[in-house]
Amino acid sequence: ECQKPDLLATSSDFLRVWRISDEDRRVELKSLLNGNKNSEYCGPLTSFDWNEAEPRRIGTSSIDTTCTIWDIEREAVDTQLIAHDKEVYDIAWGGVGVFASVSADGSVRVFDLRDKEHSTIIYESSEPDTPLVRLGWNKQDPRYMATIIMDSAKVVVLDIRFPTLPVVELQRHQASVNAIAWAPHSSCHICTAGDDSQALIWDLSSMGQPVEGGLDPILAYTAGAEIEQLQWSSSQPDWVAIAFSTKLQILRV
């Protein structure tokens, strides 16, 4: 929306929303949002996700077991709920009023803001008390999501219609996976990256059908060090950005 300024969000101790001015492109703090009503401090935030379908909403996850949904136009908490039994490590929107989260309790849970009292457990780690640390929800086909197990080299892909059972496990990384990103323009492609310095792109169009020896990636890139984070550009879907060591690299797919 051209009338609105460009905004940027960051999370650490608090959720901060920044305004980027049109004239000199200077970044200024617009709002500092604290979800703890009883203190000037809040539990450290582990992640956040901006709702593309409803841009006034940002969801945050925290080590204090809560997820908080913010209305950034009102600069107020929309909803705050205890989402898990332990620290919540990531949150992802799946639509206007639906989000999912992963936690140190080893579960993926889906929440619908129309019924805040209940959640659906989509998956639990096969090993008890094995944390799930990252979550990606497929924006092109919301039936699918992917999650990362702490210190594990595999990525678990889930179909929310069939809870508890992975639809496929991606097992070609040689060390812990740190980041996942679904393709913004395709329902069956995902990029994964990890401590083996590899960024791998997978075609999941055959998922659900048994593949002898497991699925192989269709593209691979080796960086100069462990890859900590990646993003797949929704406005420029031919480009993937990866972060490793002190570098940011932009790769053409």
N, C-alpha and C positions, 0 to 999 in steps of 0.2 A: 504494500500500500504506500504509494508515493508520498502521501501526506504525513506519514509517520517517520520519525527519525530512525536511523539504523541503531539497533540495540545489540549489546553483547552481554552474555552472562558468564560468571565464573563462580566456582564454589570451593571453599576450604573450611574456614571457621564459620562463615556465614555465606548465604547466597547474595551475590552482588550483581546488580544490573547496571551496565555502563551505557552512556549515550555517546555516539560518534557524531560530532558536529559536521555539518555539511561544508562549511567554509574552509576550515583549515584541517579537517579530519582529526581534530584533537579528541582524545577519549576522556570523558568526564564521568565521575560516579553519579548515577541517577538515584539509586536506592540501595540501602543495606538492609537485608531482610533477616530477622531473627525469629525463628519459630518457637522459641521457648518463652512462654508468657511469664514464667516465675523468676527469670534471671536475665541479666544482660548478656550472658554467655549461652551458647547452645552446643550440643554434642557435635563434634566435627562431622562435616558432610562428606560422604564418600563419592557421590556422583549426582548428576541431575540430568533431566531430559526436558527439552522444550517441545510442547505439543504443537505439531505442525498444523493440525486441523483446527486448533483453537489457540492462537498465538499468545493470548493473554495468560495462559496457564503454563507454569513450569513445575515439574515434580522433582523433589529432592529426596535422597536417601541418606540415612545417618547411622552412626555407630550406636545411637541410643535406641535402636530397634524400630524407629518410626520412619514413615514416609510422609512428607508434607507436600500438599498441593497449594501453590501460591497463585493468587490473582495479581499479576504484576502491575496491572493498570490501577487497581485499588491499593496496591502495596500491602496486601493483607492475606492472612492464611485463609484459603478456601476450605481445606479439609486437612486434618492431621490424624493419622491412625497408627496404632501399634501394628506393624506389618508382619513381624517375625519374632521368634524366641531369642534371637541373637542379633548381632550387628547386621545391618542391611548394607550390601556393598554396591548394588546397582539398581537402577530403575529405568523402565522403557515404556513409552506410550504405545498403545495398539490401536488407538482411535480417539474419538472425542472424549469419552468419559471412562475409558478402560486403560489400566496400566498394569504392568507386572514388575516384580522385584525378585532379587536373589540375595541370599544371606549366608552368614556363617553357620546357620542351622542346616545348610545343605538342600534347601528347597527353592523351587520356583513357584511363586504364588501370583495369581491374577486377581485383580480387584476391579469392581464396577462401582463407580461413584453413586449410582442410583441405589445401591444396597451395600452400605459401608460396614455392616455388621458381619458380612461373610466374605470369604475369599476361597478360591479354588486352587488346590495344590496340583500343579501340572507335572511336577517331576521332583524326585528326591534322590540325592546322591546314593549310589549303591553302597559306598562305604559310610558307616555312621559318622556324623559330625565332620564330614569333609566339606569345607566351605565352597560355595559357588560365588565367583568373583565378578563376572561380567555377563551381561545379557543383551542380546540384539533381537529386536522384533522386526520381522519382514514386513516392510511398509507396502510392498506390492501384493503380497499374499499373506494377510494377517493370521492365517491358520498356522504359520510356522514361526518358530523362534529358535535362537541358538544360545547356548550358555557355555561358560568356561569353568572348569573345576580347578581349584587352587593347586598350583605346582603340578599340573597335569599337561601332557602333550596332546591331549585329544579335545575336540570340540563336539559337544552333544547337540544335535538338531532335533527339535521336538515338534510334534503336530498336536495342537491343543485339543483336537477332537479325540485323541487317544492318549489321555494322561498316563504318566509314569513310565511309558515305554518309548525310548528314543527311536526316531524314524531312521536315523543314520548317525554314525559316529565317524568323525573325520580324524584319521590317525596317521598322518604323514609328517607331522612336525617331530623333530628330534629332541626338543626341549619344551619347557613350559610355554603355553600359549598365553599371550597378554592382551590381545585385542581382536575384535571381530567387527565386521561391517557388511551388512547386506547391500547388494547393488541397489541404487535408487531407481533404476530404470528397468530392472529385470526381476522377475519373481523367483528365479532359480539359481542366482549367482551370489556367492558370498566370498569375502576376503578375510583371511586369518593371518595373524603375525605373532612372532614369539621370540623366545630367548635363543633360538637356533639361527637368528638373524634372517629368517625367511619370511617373505610375504607370499602367501599362496592364494590363488583364486580357484574356486571350485564351481563346477556345473552340477547342480543338484537335481536336474530334470529327471534323472533316473532313480531318485531316492524312493525308497519303499520297495524297490526290486533288488533282490540279492545280487551283489557284485562279488565275484570270486576274488578273494584276497583284499577286499575293501576298495573304496573309491580313491582314485588318484586325482590330484589337482590338474587343471588344464593350463595354468600359468604359474611360474615361480620366479621370484626375484630375491637375490641375496644382498642384504645390506652390509654395511661395514661393522655393525655391532648389533647387540640385542635390540629388537624393535619393541618399544614400549607402548606405542599408540598408533592408530591409523584412522583415517576418515576417507569415505568415498563421497566425492562431491555430488550433491543432488542437482546443482545448477550446471555442472560440467561433468557429466557421468563418464567421460573418457579418462578422468584423472583420479588417482588415489594418492593421498598424502600419508607418509609414514614418518615417525619420529624415532630417532635412535641416537645414543650418545649425546652430542651437542648439536645434532643436525636435524633439519627437516628436509625431506626429499619429496618431490612430486613426481609420480610415475604415470606414464601414459599406458593405459590398459590396451 
